Amino acid sequence: MNADNELLINLDKLHTTELGVERIKRNLSLDTDDVVDWCKTKINSDNAVITRNGKKLVCECRQLYFNGKCI
């Protein structure tokens, strides 16, 4: 199974602990309390590139900015 398909198929199973929420918020400088939903949105976006690094799946989300606006 392709890494991106595997992650997208199981996206509804994505979860974390309360400490995980705090760590993700701190590491990504997020101001939302629903980090799992934020992550799901980023993973499911058109500009997400999903690769496998050993047992881990890595999702890179790149956005283009033009005149300070995300396009």
N, C-alpha and C positions, 0 to 999 in steps of 0.2 A: 504494500500500500504506500502511496506517495505521502511524504511527510505533511504537506499542506492539507491533503485530503483527510489524513488521520486526525489532525488537529481540528479541522472544520467540522468533521463528522461528530466529534466528541466535545464540541464547544459548550454544549449545555451542561456538561459535567465539570466545567471549570469552577474551582472554588479555592478558598484560602481560609486561614484562621484569623482571629482578631489581631494577633501580633503580625501576621502576614499583611493585613490591611495597612497597619501603621508603617511597616517597613516599605511597602510599595509606595505609599503616599510620600514618605520621606525621600526615598531614592529617586522618584520621578517628579518630585515637587508638585504633587497634585493637590487640588483644593476640593476634591469631591470625596464623599464618604463611601460611594458605591464604586470601589476600584475594580471589582470583578466585572461589572457592567462596562466600565471604561475600557478594560482590557479586551473584553469580548468585542466591543465596537472596533477597536484598533485591529484586532486579529482578523475580523471579518471585512475590513476595508479593502478597497480595490488596490491600494498601493502597498499592501502588506506582502512581504517576502518571507516565506517560512522555509527553514532549512533544518536538517537534523545534525546535531553535534554530539556524537556518541548516543547516549540514551536521552539526551535533552532535545527538545524542539525549541528552536529560536525563531522569534518573529521580529522582523525589522520593518518598521513603518516609516516611510519617508514621505514627507509632504513638501510640495513646492510652494514657495512664497513669491509673490510679485507685488511690489510696492507695499510690503508689510501685510498683505492679505493672503491667507491660505487658499490655493486654487486646486 
